[in-house]
Amino acid sequence: MSMSIAEIQMLRILAMIPWLASRPGVSKIEVCERFVLTPDQLERDLDLILMVGTPPYTPGNYVNVIYDGEMVDLFLAPVFDRQFKLSQGEGVAILAAATAILAVKGVEADGPLARAAAKLRSALDAVGVDVVVELSEPLALDAVRRAAGVGRTLSIEYWSSGRAQRTTREIDPSPPFFALGNWYTDSFCHLRNERRLFRVDRIRALHESGGRFAPSDLDVPNQLYSPDVTATEVILRTPVARSGVLYDLPFTEIETQGDWVTASMPVSERTWLERLILLLGPGTEVLTPPEWSDTGAIAARRVLESYS
């Protein structure tokens, strides 16, 4: 499944609203842990929740949220207490949206949304409407899930986004989980001799290697990226108009001065930084380390060569 940052944020907010509404006075720390967020990401999500409604988007129009300090209180307008009569088309659309939201990390499998979706599906079945809602899943997902359940080592061909290359390695997979629009498995990597997080859609081929391991029920990592000790601290500058993508990168410190944004972040692979600079566009430059100042030019030259 491939989604934009905006689509991921919207699904997360739709999942977050009913969860917050049922937990008055919940701490921001607990919300971040539940939905795998940084404090800055949570603040931006809560800011956007206040925009739910109709112009001029005054608080309480549909959803009101108070989040000054360390706690969060969310209140739904009385309109949500009314019973609605849906057409079959509206019911199918709502069920499809609910199914997508239920795949978001942090949503309770037996919570209010899941129960409402089950009732809606039963009502549609009762009037002869057969609803099948499927989310796109990576081809390797079922195989990874089976191997994790029975403790069988997998030999995989994996596309490393950071290095922009394919590697062959053996992994002992843990049960895959869905977060931020993708499926992941927190697995022991025999090549690196340590646990690594793998995106399932980047597994290009796999087969059982014959190795065995004790299956585990590992918790979902609090962070989907953790820089290692070899990461290079990079400071780059980009026009403020193009800086939006930076706010969703983990471990990034951002400072705005006039029309420019300066960001400091750990970078494990220079190839990844090249793609980030291309995404940010013209005007973006690496300030430190000085030996990486030509990263943008190298990335642009590589793109031009690919078309020659």
C-alpha positions in Angstrom: 0.0 0.0 0.0 1.4 3.4 -1.0 -0.1 6.5 0.6 0.9 10.1 0.8 1.9 11.7 4.1 -1.4 13.6 4.1 -3.4 10.4 3.6 -1.5 8.7 6.4 -2.1 11.6 8.7 -5.9 11.7 7.9 -6.4 8.0 8.5 -4.5 8.3 11.8 -6.6 11.3 12.9 -9.9 9.5 12.0 -8.7 6.5 14.2 -7.5 8.9 17.0 -10.8 10.9 17.4 -13.0 8.1 18.8 -10.2 6.7 20.9 -9.6 10.2 22.5 -13.3 10.8 22.9 -13.6 7.7 25.1 -10.6 8.6 27.3 -11.0 12.1 28.8 -7.9 13.5 30.3 -5.5 11.1 28.6 -1.8 12.0 28.8 0.0 13.1 25.6 2.7 10.4 26.4 0.1 7.7 26.3 -1.4 9.0 23.0 2.1 9.0 21.4 2.8 5.5 22.6 -0.6 4.3 21.3 -0.3 5.7 17.8 3.5 5.6 17.4 3.9 9.4 17.3 6.5 11.9 18.3 5.3 14.8 20.4 5.6 17.2 17.5 3.6 14.9 15.2 0.9 14.7 17.9 0.7 18.5 18.2 0.2 18.8 14.4 -2.5 16.1 14.5 -4.4 17.9 17.3 -4.1 21.2 15.4 -5.7 19.6 12.4 -8.5 18.0 14.5 -9.6 21.5 15.4 -10.2 22.1 11.7 -12.9 19.3 11.5 -16.2 20.9 10.7 -17.5 23.6 8.4 -16.1 27.1 7.8 -15.0 29.1 9.7 -14.0 26.0 11.7 -14.9 27.3 15.2 -14.1 24.9 18.0 -17.0 22.7 18.9 -18.5 22.7 15.5 -18.1 18.9 15.3 -15.1 18.1 17.4 -13.4 20.2 20.1 -10.1 19.3 21.6 -8.2 20.9 24.5 -4.5 20.0 24.7 -2.7 22.7 26.6 -0.3 21.2 29.0 0.4 17.4 29.2 -3.2 16.1 28.9 -5.7 15.8 26.0 -9.5 16.2 26.2 -11.6 15.7 23.1 -15.4 16.3 23.0 -17.8 15.3 20.2 -20.7 17.6 19.3 -24.2 16.5 20.3 -24.9 15.7 16.6 -22.9 12.5 17.0 -25.5 11.2 19.5 -28.3 11.1 16.9 -29.2 8.0 15.0 -28.7 8.2 11.3 -30.6 6.4 8.5 -28.1 5.4 5.8 -28.7 4.4 2.2 -27.1 1.2 1.0 -24.5 3.3 -0.9 -23.7 5.3 2.2 -23.3 2.2 4.3 -20.9 0.6 1.8 -18.8 3.8 1.7 -18.7 4.1 5.5 -17.8 0.4 5.9 -14.9 0.8 3.4 -13.6 3.8 5.2 -13.9 2.0 8.6 -12.0 -1.0 7.3 -9.1 1.3 6.2 -9.0 3.0 9.6 -9.1 -0.3 11.5 -5.7 -1.1 9.9 -4.0 1.9 11.5 -1.6 1.2 14.4 -3.3 2.0 17.7 -6.9 1.2 16.8 -8.5 -1.3 19.1 -9.5 -4.5 17.4 -12.6 -4.8 19.6 -13.2 -1.1 20.1 -16.2 1.1 19.2 -15.3 1.4 15.5 -14.8 -2.3 15.1 -18.1 -3.1 16.8 -19.9 -0.4 14.7 -18.3 -1.8 11.5 -19.4 -5.3 12.4 -23.0 -4.2 12.9 -23.0 -2.2 9.7 -21.7 -5.3 7.8 -24.4 -7.4 9.3 -27.1 -4.9 8.3 -25.8 -4.8 4.8 -25.7 -8.6 4.6 -29.3 -8.7 5.9 -30.6 -6.8 2.9 -28.6 -8.8 0.4 -25.6 -6.5 -0.1 -22.4 -8.5 -0.1 -19.6 -6.2 0.9 -16.0 -7.2 0.4 -13.5 -4.6 1.4 -9.9 -5.5 0.8 -6.8 -3.4 1.5 -3.8 -3.8 -0.8 -1.2 -6.0 0.9 2.4 -6.8 -0.1 2.8 -10.1 -2.0 5.2 -11.4 0.7 3.0 -10.6 3.7 1.3 -14.0 4.0 4.6 -15.9 3.7 6.2 -13.7 6.4 3.2 -14.1 8.6 3.3 -17.9 8.3 7.1 -18.1 8.9 6.8 -15.9 12.0 4.1 -18.1 13.4 5.9 -21.4 13.1 9.5 -20.2 13.6 11.0 -20.8 10.1 14.0 -18.7 8.9 13.5 -16.9 5.6 16.0 -16.2 2.9 15.0 -12.9 1.3 16.0 -10.6 -1.5 15.5 -7.1 0.1 15.5 -3.7 -1.5 17.3 -1.3 0.9 15.9 2.2 0.4 18.8 3.8 2.3 21.5 2.1 0.1 19.3 1.9 -3.0 20.4 -1.6 -3.6 19.2 -5.2 -3.3 20.7 -7.6 -0.8 20.2 -11.3 0.0 20.0 -12.2 3.6 18.4 -14.5 6.1 15.9 -13.3 8.7 13.9 -14.7 11.6 10.7 -12.7 11.2 8.4 -11.6 14.0 4.6 -11.2 13.3 4.2 -8.3 10.7 2.4 -5.2 11.8 0.8 -2.2 10.0 2.0 1.3 10.7 2.1 4.6 8.8 0.7 3.1 5.7 3.0 0.1 5.4 3.6 -3.4 6.7 6.7 -4.1 8.8 8.4 -7.1 10.5 10.9 -6.6 13.3 13.2 -9.5 12.5 16.6 -10.9 13.5 18.9 -10.3 10.6 21.6 -13.0 10.2 23.6 -10.7 7.9 23.9 -7.9 10.4 23.7 -10.2 13.5 21.1 -8.0 15.1 17.4 -7.1 15.0 16.4 -4.9 12.0 13.1 -3.5 10.9 12.0 -4.6 7.4 9.3 -3.2 5.2 7.4 -6.2 3.8 6.7 -4.6 0.4 10.5 -4.2 -0.2 11.0 -8.0 0.0 11.4 -8.9 -3.7 11.7 -12.7 -3.3 11.8 -15.2 -0.4 11.9 -18.8 0.4 12.4 -20.9 3.6 16.1 -21.5 4.2 15.7 -24.5 6.5 16.6 -22.7 9.7 14.4 -22.7 12.7 13.9 -20.3 15.7 11.5 -19.9 18.6 8.5 -17.8 17.5 8.1 -14.5 19.4 5.3 -12.0 20.1 7.5 -8.9 20.0 5.8 -5.6 20.8 5.6 -3.0 17.9 8.7 -0.8 18.2 8.0 2.7 19.5 10.1 4.1 16.7 10.1 2.9 13.1 13.6 4.3 12.7 16.5 4.4 15.1 19.8 5.9 14.0 22.8 3.8 14.8 26.1 5.0 16.1 27.6 5.3 12.6 25.0 7.8 11.4 26.3 11.2 10.2 24.7 14.3 11.6 23.6 16.4 8.7 22.4 20.0 8.6 20.6 21.2 5.5 18.7 24.3 4.5 15.7 24.5 2.3 13.0 27.1 1.3 10.2 27.2 3.9 7.6 26.6 1.1 9.1 23.1 0.5 9.9 22.1 4.0 6.6 20.2 4.9 8.1 16.8 4.5 10.8 17.5 7.1 8.3 17.6 9.9 7.4 13.9 9.6 11.0 12.7 9.7 12.1 11.2 13.0 14.9 12.7 15.1 14.9 15.9 13.1 15.4 19.3 14.7 13.9 22.2 12.7 14.4 25.9 12.9 12.7 28.5 10.7 14.3 31.8 9.9 12.4 34.0 7.5 11.9 32.2 4.2 14.3 29.4 5.1 14.2 26.2 7.2 17.3 24.7 8.7 17.0 21.0 9.7 19.5 18.8 11.6 19.1 15.0 11.4 21.1 11.8 11.6 21.7 10.1 8.2 22.7 6.5 7.9 23.0 6.4 4.1 24.0 9.2 1.8 21.8 7.8 -0.9 18.8 8.4 1.2 19.9 12.0 1.7 20.1 12.4 -2.1 16.5 11.4 -2.5 15.4 13.8 0.2 17.2 16.7 -1.5 15.5 15.8 -4.8 12.1 15.7 -3.0 12.7 19.1 -1.3 13.7 20.6 -4.7 15.8 23.6 -5.9 17.4 25.8 -3.3 18.1 22.9 -0.8 21.7 22.6 0.3 23.8 20.7 2.8 25.5 22.9 5.2 27.4 20.2 7.2 29.3 18.1 7.0 31.2 20.2 4.3 32.3 17.1 2.4 28.7 16.3 1.7 27.9 19.8 0.3 27.8 18.4 -3.2 25.1 15.8 -2.4 22.4 17.7 -4.3 24.5 18.1 -7.4 25.4 14.4 -7.4 21.7 13.5 -7.0 20.7 15.8 -9.9 23.5 14.5 -12.1 22.4 10.9 -11.4 18.9 11.7 -12.5 20.0 13.3 -15.7 22.3 10.4 -16.5 19.3 8.0 -16.1 17.6 9.8 -19.0 20.6 10.0 -21.3 
